[in-house]
Amino acid sequence: MTTDSSSTSTSAAGGISTFKGQERALRADRLGTGGLLLSVLAATAPLMVVAGVMPTTFAVMGIVGQPLLFVVLGVVLILFSIGYAEMSRHVHNAGAFYAYISRGLGGTAGAGAALVALVAYNALQIGIYGIFGFEVSGLLATYAEVEIAWWIPALVAALAVGLLGWLKIDVNARVLGVLLVIEVLLVVIFDVAALADPGKEGLSLHAFNPDTLTGAGVGTALCFCVAAFLGFEQAPVYAEETSRPHVLVPRVMFLAVGGVAVFFALSSWALTVATGPSAIVGTSQKQSAGLLFFLTESRLGRTFTDVLHVLFVTGMFAALLSFHNVVARYAFAMGREGLLPAAFGRTSGTSGAPGTGSLLQSVVAVVVVAAFAIADDKPAGDPTAPVLQLFTWFGNIGALGVIVLMAAASLSVVVFFVRRGAAGAQAWRLVTSALAGIALLVIAGYTVKDFEVLVGAGPDSSLSWVLPGIIGLALAAGLVLGLVLRARDPEKHARIGLGNEAFQLEKAASS
């Protein structure tokens, strides 16, 4: 194996041929449809959404029609996926969002998107450590009578995720797959039990009535619910590690967004059926994140509920690992194209994993968790710091960043095909991308407008502009980086978003 810049290196096992050598490309043929789908769906953390996001949305927003919101968002995201999936047939790059935006809107816009993606996915992953640590410490207190601070299991999980991040992606996919399948199965069992034993109002379809989506809280409820979908858009990040990315990536995206929409719509409906539509808001306010467990204990017994508590934790671990893998691959793509130091643009050992990017994500996670641990002056068992701050703040920062990226990617799809003279052939895809982009911009606007509600801060709190300002700062820093590269190193700037294709172009030019 040689990595000399004037030669081509080939791996017989993986069929990889890259100008810069195998260490500058992720290993192909690691993921098939099943492995890619499981890696993507794990990030949606279905049990965390059903047990955490749904009761919070019912309680805080008072919107009974949450099941209908999932249907509406499913339609919007399918419209987004039509153009996004078509783009994935033309661009295979672990930098997904920023690579697509670079191809449509130029390298400077791509550099801005790269920094936003790096910050957003880091925030989504790190935020989960708060609720993960709180839940694990609660389980230990309940079943082992051991009192420990939330940050101890959070840091242990960060180390475990970091170690798994260095392994082959197909090993990661198997870990994620086992956890995800069990998690989904238990939620389905609850759904069936709720429909078989409904509340006093019976199998009411009231939650799907459009009249339930009236009031000032609908926009904010959309922000809560769209966060439940995050993960499906990650499929193109793994494109370089599949055998047929032009086929597998679009297939997995549609399976993921369609499956998530149906699954969450039915599960949130099951919650309204179990309590009765007229009681779901009040019961959610009383039970909070314990709503699902309260409902399963009366229908399926204490043992099932105990198992559900454990799977709640393992599901969060699966989401942590999934987001970690995405951050590592964004860092790899950015290092390969000069947006981060070159060390990030190399893979490690025989696993072919982006080791330096994985290490970066782990270090950032440990530093942030440690900072919240030092600032936490509450006794063990008090969720204020880990859940209401770390989880809520960082989760909403990440969600805002991804919504902005999806809106920009929708615009990029339109520009990409118009510039290539394919507007006529791709007309219906351009229309769906434009519609999705407008809808996503509206959701982003509501997210910024209602940020103090999303993070539980008062209307006069500085958090309402400081936290979303982090995404704005990342965008500004990325745009400045892009402008500096364009002025100082135009060739490097021109390679932004091209990934390994840039190395092949260099080879052709030199020969």
C-alpha positions as CSV (number, residue, x, y, z in Angstrom):
1,M,0.0,0.0,0.0
2,T,1.4,3.4,-1.0
3,T,0.0,6.8,-0.3
4,D,2.4,8.7,-2.6
5,S,0.6,11.6,-4.3
6,S,1.6,10.5,-7.8
7,S,0.3,7.0,-7.6
8,T,-3.0,5.2,-7.2
9,S,-3.5,2.7,-4.3
10,T,-6.0,-0.1,-4.5
11,S,-7.4,-2.4,-2.0
12,A,-8.5,-5.7,-3.5
13,A,-10.7,-6.4,-0.6
14,G,-12.6,-3.2,-0.7
15,G,-12.1,-2.2,-4.4
16,I,-10.9,1.2,-3.3
17,S,-8.9,3.3,-5.7
18,T,-8.0,6.7,-4.5
19,F,-5.4,9.2,-5.7
20,K,-4.3,10.1,-2.2
21,G,-4.3,6.5,-0.9
22,Q,-6.6,4.4,1.1
23,E,-6.2,6.4,4.3
24,R,-7.8,9.4,2.6
25,A,-11.0,7.5,1.8
26,L,-13.5,5.7,4.0
27,R,-13.8,2.0,3.5
28,A,-16.4,1.0,0.9
29,D,-18.7,-2.0,1.1
30,R,-19.0,-1.8,4.9
31,L,-22.8,-1.1,4.8
32,G,-25.7,-2.5,3.0
33,T,-29.4,-1.4,3.1
34,G,-30.0,-2.9,6.5
35,G,-26.8,-1.6,8.2
36,L,-27.3,1.9,6.8
37,L,-30.9,2.0,7.8
38,L,-30.1,0.9,11.3
39,S,-27.3,3.4,11.7
40,V,-29.6,6.2,10.5
41,L,-32.7,5.2,12.6
42,A,-30.7,4.8,15.8
43,A,-30.2,8.6,15.9
44,T,-33.9,9.1,16.1
45,A,-33.9,7.3,19.5
46,P,-37.6,6.2,19.2
47,L,-38.1,5.3,22.8
48,M,-36.5,8.7,23.9
49,V,-39.0,10.5,21.6
50,V,-42.0,8.5,22.8
51,A,-41.1,8.7,26.5
52,G,-39.6,12.2,26.5
53,V,-40.4,14.4,23.5
54,M,-44.1,13.5,23.1
55,P,-45.1,14.0,26.8
56,T,-43.2,17.3,26.9
57,T,-45.0,18.5,23.7
58,F,-48.4,17.6,25.1
59,A,-47.6,19.1,28.5
60,V,-45.9,22.4,27.5
61,M,-47.8,23.2,24.3
62,G,-51.2,21.7,25.1
63,I,-51.5,20.5,21.5
64,V,-53.7,17.4,21.4
65,G,-53.1,17.0,17.6
66,Q,-49.5,15.9,18.0
67,P,-50.1,12.8,15.9
68,L,-51.3,15.0,13.0
69,L,-48.2,17.1,13.4
70,F,-46.0,14.0,12.8
71,V,-48.0,13.3,9.6
72,V,-47.6,16.9,8.4
73,L,-43.8,16.9,9.1
74,G,-43.5,13.5,7.4
75,V,-45.0,15.1,4.2
76,V,-42.6,18.1,4.5
77,L,-39.6,15.9,5.0
78,I,-40.5,13.5,2.2
79,L,-40.7,16.6,-0.1
80,F,-37.2,17.5,1.2
81,S,-35.9,14.0,0.6
82,I,-37.0,13.9,-3.0
83,G,-34.4,16.5,-4.1
84,Y,-31.9,15.6,-1.4
85,A,-32.0,11.9,-2.5
86,E,-31.5,12.9,-6.1
87,M,-28.5,15.0,-5.1
88,S,-27.1,11.9,-3.3
89,R,-26.9,10.2,-6.7
90,H,-24.5,12.8,-8.0
91,V,-22.5,13.6,-4.8
92,H,-20.9,10.9,-2.6
93,N,-19.1,12.6,0.3
94,A,-19.0,12.0,4.0
95,G,-19.6,15.8,4.4
96,A,-23.2,15.3,3.1
97,F,-24.9,18.6,3.9
98,Y,-21.9,20.9,3.4
99,A,-20.8,18.9,0.3
100,Y,-24.3,19.4,-1.3
101,I,-24.4,23.0,-0.3
102,S,-20.9,23.6,-1.8
103,R,-22.0,22.0,-5.1
104,G,-25.0,24.3,-5.4
105,L,-24.1,27.5,-3.6
106,G,-20.3,27.5,-3.8
107,G,-17.3,26.7,-1.6
108,T,-17.8,29.7,0.8
109,A,-21.4,28.7,1.6
110,G,-20.2,25.1,1.9
111,A,-17.5,26.2,4.5
112,G,-20.3,27.9,6.5
113,A,-22.5,24.9,6.3
114,A,-19.6,22.6,7.4
115,L,-19.0,24.6,10.6
116,V,-22.8,24.6,11.3
117,A,-23.0,20.9,10.8
118,L,-20.0,20.2,13.0
119,V,-21.5,22.3,15.8
120,A,-25.1,21.1,15.4
121,Y,-24.4,17.4,15.4
122,N,-21.9,17.8,18.3
123,A,-24.6,19.6,20.3
124,L,-27.2,16.9,19.6
125,Q,-24.9,14.2,20.7
126,I,-23.5,16.0,23.8
127,G,-27.0,17.0,25.0
128,I,-28.1,13.4,25.2
129,Y,-25.4,12.7,27.8
130,G,-27.4,14.8,30.3
131,I,-30.5,12.8,30.2
132,F,-28.5,9.5,29.8
133,G,-26.6,10.2,33.0
134,F,-29.7,11.2,34.9
135,E,-31.6,8.0,33.9
136,V,-28.7,5.7,34.6
137,S,-28.1,7.2,38.1
138,G,-31.9,6.9,38.7
139,L,-31.8,3.2,37.7
140,L,-28.9,2.5,40.0
141,A,-30.7,4.3,42.9
142,T,-33.9,2.3,42.3
143,Y,-32.5,-1.2,41.7
144,A,-29.1,-1.2,43.3
145,E,-29.6,1.4,46.0
146,V,-26.5,3.2,44.9
147,E,-26.5,6.9,44.8
148,I,-24.1,8.4,42.2
149,A,-24.0,11.8,40.4
150,W,-25.4,11.9,36.9
151,W,-22.1,12.9,35.3
152,I,-20.3,9.7,36.3
153,P,-22.3,7.4,34.0
154,A,-22.3,10.2,31.4
155,L,-18.5,10.2,31.3
156,V,-18.3,6.4,31.2
157,A,-20.7,6.4,28.3
158,A,-18.5,9.0,26.5
159,L,-15.5,6.8,26.8
160,A,-17.5,3.7,25.6
161,V,-18.8,5.6,22.6
162,G,-15.3,6.9,21.8
163,L,-13.9,3.3,21.8
164,L,-16.7,2.1,19.5
165,G,-16.2,5.0,17.2
166,W,-12.7,3.6,16.4
167,L,-14.2,0.3,15.2
168,K,-15.4,-0.7,11.8
169,I,-18.7,1.0,10.9
170,D,-20.4,-2.4,10.3
171,V,-19.6,-3.4,13.9
172,N,-21.2,-0.2,15.0
173,A,-24.2,-0.9,12.8
174,R,-24.7,-4.3,14.5
175,V,-24.6,-2.7,18.0
176,L,-27.1,-0.1,16.9
177,G,-29.3,-2.6,15.2
178,V,-29.8,-4.9,18.1
179,L,-30.6,-2.0,20.5
180,L,-32.9,-0.3,17.9
181,V,-35.0,-3.4,17.1
182,I,-35.6,-4.3,20.8
183,E,-36.5,-0.6,21.5
184,V,-39.0,-0.4,18.6
185,L,-40.5,-3.8,19.5
186,L,-41.3,-2.6,23.1
187,V,-42.9,0.6,21.9
188,V,-45.1,-1.4,19.4
189,I,-46.2,-3.7,22.3
190,F,-47.3,-0.6,24.2
191,D,-49.1,0.8,21.1
192,V,-51.0,-2.5,20.7
193,A,-51.8,-2.6,24.5
194,A,-53.1,1.0,24.5
195,L,-55.3,0.4,21.5
196,A,-56.6,-2.9,23.0
197,D,-57.3,-1.2,26.3
198,P,-58.2,2.4,25.5
199,G,-59.2,5.1,28.0
200,K,-62.8,6.1,28.7
201,E,-63.2,7.8,25.3
202,G,-62.4,4.6,23.3
203,L,-60.5,4.5,20.0
204,S,-60.9,8.2,19.4
205,L,-59.4,9.7,16.2
206,H,-59.8,13.2,17.7
207,A,-56.0,13.7,17.7
208,F,-56.0,13.7,13.9
209,N,-58.6,16.4,13.7
210,P,-57.2,19.6,12.1
211,D,-59.1,21.6,14.7
212,T,-56.6,20.4,17.3
213,L,-53.8,22.4,15.6
214,T,-55.2,25.8,16.4
215,G,-53.6,28.2,18.9
216,A,-50.3,30.0,19.5
217,G,-48.4,26.8,20.5
218,V,-48.5,25.1,17.1
219,G,-45.3,26.6,15.7
220,T,-43.4,25.7,18.9
221,A,-44.9,22.2,18.8
222,L,-43.5,21.8,15.3
223,C,-40.1,22.6,16.6
224,F,-40.4,19.9,19.3
225,C,-41.7,17.3,16.8
226,V,-39.2,18.0,14.0
227,A,-36.4,17.2,16.4
228,A,-37.8,13.7,16.6
229,F,-37.0,13.1,13.0
230,L,-33.4,14.1,13.1
231,G,-31.2,11.3,11.9
232,F,-32.9,10.3,8.6
233,E,-30.9,13.1,6.8
234,Q,-27.6,11.4,7.9
235,A,-27.8,8.6,5.2
236,P,-25.6,10.4,2.7
237,V,-22.9,10.8,5.4
238,Y,-22.2,7.1,5.0
239,A,-22.3,7.1,1.2
240,E,-18.6,6.4,0.8
241,E,-19.0,3.3,3.0
242,T,-21.7,1.6,0.9
243,S,-21.3,-0.5,-2.2
244,R,-24.0,1.3,-4.3
245,P,-24.5,4.7,-2.8
246,H,-26.6,6.0,-5.7
247,V,-29.1,3.2,-4.9
248,L,-28.8,2.6,-1.2
249,V,-28.8,6.2,0.1
250,P,-32.0,7.3,-1.5
251,R,-33.7,4.0,-0.6
252,V,-32.7,4.3,3.1
253,M,-33.7,8.0,3.3
254,F,-37.3,7.3,2.1
255,L,-37.6,4.2,4.3
256,A,-36.3,6.2,7.3
257,V,-38.5,9.3,7.0
258,G,-41.6,7.3,6.0
259,G,-41.1,4.8,8.7
260,V,-40.4,7.4,11.4
261,A,-43.5,9.5,10.4
262,V,-45.8,6.5,10.6
263,F,-44.2,5.1,13.8
264,F,-44.4,8.4,15.7
265,A,-47.8,9.3,14.5
266,L,-49.2,6.0,15.7
267,S,-47.3,6.0,19.0
268,S,-48.4,9.6,19.9
269,W,-52.0,8.6,18.9
270,A,-51.7,5.5,21.2
271,L,-50.8,7.9,24.1
272,T,-53.9,9.9,23.4
273,V,-56.0,6.8,23.2
274,A,-54.6,5.4,26.5
275,T,-55.5,8.5,28.5
276,G,-58.3,9.8,26.3
277,P,-57.8,12.9,24.1
278,S,-59.4,15.2,26.7
279,A,-57.0,14.0,29.4
280,I,-53.7,13.7,27.5
281,V,-52.5,17.3,28.3
282,G,-53.4,17.2,32.0
283,T,-51.9,13.7,32.4
284,S,-48.7,14.7,30.6
285,Q,-48.4,17.7,32.8
286,K,-48.7,15.5,35.9
287,Q,-46.5,12.6,34.8
288,S,-44.0,14.5,32.6
289,A,-41.3,12.1,31.3
290,G,-42.9,9.3,33.3
291,L,-46.1,9.3,31.2
292,L,-45.2,6.2,29.1
293,F,-44.0,4.2,32.1
294,F,-47.2,5.2,34.0
295,L,-49.3,3.9,31.2
296,T,-47.4,0.6,30.6
297,E,-47.4,-0.3,34.3
298,S,-51.2,-0.4,34.5
299,R,-51.5,-2.3,31.2
300,L,-48.4,-4.5,30.9
301,G,-47.1,-4.8,34.4
302,R,-44.1,-3.8,36.5
303,T,-41.6,-6.2,34.8
304,F,-42.3,-4.8,31.4
305,T,-42.0,-1.3,32.7
306,D,-38.7,-2.1,34.3
307,V,-37.4,-3.5,31.0
308,L,-38.6,-0.4,29.3
309,H,-36.6,1.8,31.7
310,V,-33.5,-0.2,30.8
311,L,-34.2,0.0,27.0
312,F,-34.8,3.7,27.4
313,V,-31.1,4.0,28.5
314,T,-29.7,1.6,25.8
315,G,-31.7,3.5,23.2
316,M,-30.1,6.8,24.2
317,F,-26.7,5.1,24.0
318,A,-27.5,4.0,20.5
319,A,-28.3,7.6,19.6
320,L,-25.1,8.8,21.2
321,L,-23.1,6.4,19.1
322,S,-25.0,7.3,15.9
323,F,-24.4,11.0,16.3
324,H,-20.8,10.4,17.2
325,N,-20.2,8.5,14.0
326,V,-21.7,11.4,12.0
327,V,-19.6,14.0,13.7
328,A,-16.5,11.9,13.1
329,R,-17.2,11.7,9.4
330,Y,-17.9,15.4,9.0
331,A,-14.6,16.1,10.7
332,F,-12.9,13.6,8.3
333,A,-14.4,15.3,5.2
334,M,-13.5,18.7,6.5
335,G,-9.9,17.6,7.2
336,R,-9.6,16.0,3.8
337,E,-10.6,19.3,2.1
338,G,-8.6,21.7,4.3
339,L,-11.4,23.1,6.5
340,L,-9.8,21.4,9.5
341,P,-6.1,20.3,10.0
342,A,-5.0,17.5,7.6
343,A,-4.8,15.0,10.4
344,F,-8.6,14.8,10.5
345,G,-8.7,13.8,6.9
346,R,-7.1,10.4,7.5
347,T,-8.6,7.1,8.6
348,S,-7.1,4.8,11.3
349,G,-5.6,1.4,11.1
350,T,-7.5,-1.5,9.6
351,S,-10.9,-0.4,10.7
352,G,-11.0,2.4,8.1
353,A,-12.8,4.6,10.7
354,P,-12.1,8.4,10.9
355,G,-10.2,8.0,14.1
356,T,-9.0,11.6,14.6
357,G,-12.5,12.9,14.0
358,S,-13.8,10.3,16.5
359,L,-11.2,11.5,19.1
360,L,-12.2,15.1,18.6
361,Q,-15.9,14.4,19.2
362,S,-15.1,12.4,22.3
363,V,-12.8,15.1,23.7
364,V,-15.4,17.9,23.1
365,A,-18.1,15.7,24.8
366,V,-16.0,15.0,27.8
367,V,-15.0,18.7,28.2
368,V,-18.6,19.9,28.0
369,V,-20.0,17.2,30.4
370,A,-17.2,18.0,32.8
371,A,-18.0,21.7,32.7
372,F,-21.7,21.0,33.5
373,A,-20.6,18.6,36.3
374,I,-18.4,21.2,37.9
375,A,-21.2,23.8,37.7
376,D,-23.7,21.3,39.2
377,D,-24.3,22.1,42.8
378,K,-27.5,20.1,43.1
379,P,-27.8,16.9,45.1
380,A,-27.8,13.5,43.3
381,G,-31.2,12.9,41.8
382,D,-32.0,16.5,41.0
383,P,-32.4,16.7,37.2
384,T,-32.1,20.5,36.9
385,A,-28.5,20.6,35.5
386,P,-28.3,17.5,33.3
387,V,-31.8,17.4,31.9
388,L,-33.2,20.9,31.9
389,Q,-29.9,22.5,30.9
390,L,-27.4,20.2,29.2
391,F,-30.1,18.1,27.4
392,T,-32.5,20.9,26.6
393,W,-30.1,23.6,25.7
394,F,-27.8,21.5,23.5
395,G,-30.6,19.5,21.9
396,N,-32.4,22.6,20.7
397,I,-29.1,24.2,19.5
398,G,-28.5,21.1,17.4
399,A,-32.0,20.9,16.1
400,L,-31.9,24.6,14.9
401,G,-28.6,24.0,13.1
402,V,-29.9,20.9,11.3
403,I,-33.2,22.7,10.3
404,V,-31.1,25.6,8.8
405,L,-28.9,23.1,7.0
406,M,-31.9,21.3,5.5
407,A,-33.4,24.6,4.3
408,A,-30.0,25.6,2.7
409,A,-29.7,22.1,1.1
410,S,-33.2,22.5,-0.4
411,L,-32.1,25.7,-2.1
412,S,-28.8,24.1,-3.2
413,V,-30.6,21.3,-4.9
414,V,-32.5,23.8,-7.0
415,V,-29.4,25.8,-7.9
416,F,-27.3,22.7,-8.6
417,F,-29.7,21.3,-11.3
418,V,-30.6,24.7,-12.8
419,R,-26.9,25.5,-13.3
420,R,-26.4,22.2,-15.1
421,G,-29.2,22.8,-17.5
422,A,-31.3,20.0,-15.9
423,A,-34.2,22.2,-14.7
424,G,-36.6,20.7,-17.2
425,A,-35.7,17.1,-16.5
426,Q,-35.7,17.6,-12.7
427,A,-38.6,20.1,-12.7
428,W,-40.8,18.2,-10.2
429,R,-37.9,17.6,-7.9
430,L,-37.0,21.3,-7.9
431,V,-40.6,22.2,-7.0
432,T,-40.6,19.7,-4.1
433,S,-37.3,21.1,-2.9
434,A,-38.5,24.7,-3.0
435,L,-41.7,23.8,-1.1
436,A,-39.7,21.9,1.5
437,G,-37.2,24.8,1.8
438,I,-39.9,27.3,2.5
439,A,-41.6,25.1,5.1
440,L,-38.2,24.5,6.8
441,L,-37.5,28.2,6.9
442,V,-40.8,28.8,8.6
443,I,-40.0,26.1,11.2
444,A,-36.5,27.6,11.7
445,G,-38.2,31.0,12.2
446,Y,-40.5,29.6,14.8
447,T,-37.6,27.9,16.5
448,V,-35.7,31.1,16.9
449,K,-38.8,33.1,17.9
450,D,-39.8,30.6,20.6
451,F,-36.4,29.5,21.8
452,E,-37.1,30.7,25.3
453,V,-40.0,28.3,25.4
454,L,-38.0,25.4,24.0
455,V,-35.3,25.8,26.6
456,G,-37.6,26.6,29.5
457,A,-36.2,30.2,30.0
458,G,-38.1,33.3,30.7
459,P,-39.0,35.8,28.0
460,D,-36.3,38.2,29.2
461,S,-33.6,35.6,29.5
462,S,-30.4,36.1,27.6
463,L,-30.5,32.4,26.7
464,S,-33.2,33.1,24.1
465,W,-30.6,34.8,21.9
466,V,-27.3,33.4,23.2
467,L,-28.1,29.8,22.5
468,P,-29.4,30.2,18.9
469,G,-26.6,32.7,18.4
470,I,-24.1,29.8,18.7
471,I,-25.4,28.5,15.3
472,G,-25.2,32.0,13.9
473,L,-21.6,32.3,15.2
474,A,-20.7,28.9,13.6
475,L,-22.1,30.1,10.3
476,A,-20.2,33.4,10.4
477,A,-17.0,31.6,11.3
478,G,-17.4,29.2,8.5
479,L,-18.1,31.9,5.9
480,V,-15.0,33.8,7.0
481,L,-13.0,30.7,6.7
482,G,-14.3,30.1,3.2
483,L,-13.5,33.7,2.2
484,V,-10.0,33.5,3.5
485,L,-9.4,30.2,1.6
486,R,-10.8,31.7,-1.6
487,A,-8.3,34.7,-1.2
488,R,-5.3,32.7,-0.1
489,D,-5.6,29.3,-1.7
490,P,-8.1,29.3,-4.5
491,E,-7.3,25.7,-5.5
492,K,-8.2,24.4,-2.0
493,H,-11.3,26.6,-2.0
494,A,-12.4,25.0,-5.3
495,R,-12.1,21.5,-3.8
496,I,-14.6,22.2,-1.0
497,G,-17.4,19.6,-1.3
498,L,-15.6,17.5,-3.9
499,G,-14.2,15.0,-1.4
500,N,-12.2,12.2,-2.9
501,E,-13.2,13.3,-6.4
502,A,-10.9,16.3,-6.0
503,F,-7.9,13.9,-5.7
504,Q,-8.9,12.1,-8.9
505,L,-9.1,15.4,-10.7
506,E,-5.6,16.3,-9.4
507,K,-4.4,13.0,-10.7
508,A,-5.9,13.6,-14.2
509,A,-4.5,17.1,-14.3
510,S,-1.0,15.9,-13.4
511,S,-1.0,13.2,-16.0
